[in-house]
Amino acid sequence: IDMKYGRVDATSPDQCSPEGNLPDAEAGDEGKFGGPGGTASTEDTAAEWHLRKVFYRMGLGDEEIVALSGAHTFGRAYADRSGLG
């Protein structure tokens, strides 16, 4: 079976989603997650409400957010690629 790994969503930065549409892994200097950018503000001082603001607008509920977050704990994480290393 032929298989091609990876996916190409964009070929240039102008084709990418606006900054702020994905969840933040850490709070910023003011103790807030997210920000006013993106398609709608996701800013909150609580990580769980930040995640809800990000994913509720995509139609996901709490159970789906937990499943998605849990799925991201499997596999590998590379410090040089995460921005947290």
Helices and strands as residue ranges (DSSP letters): G 13-15, H 47-56, H 62-71, H 79-82
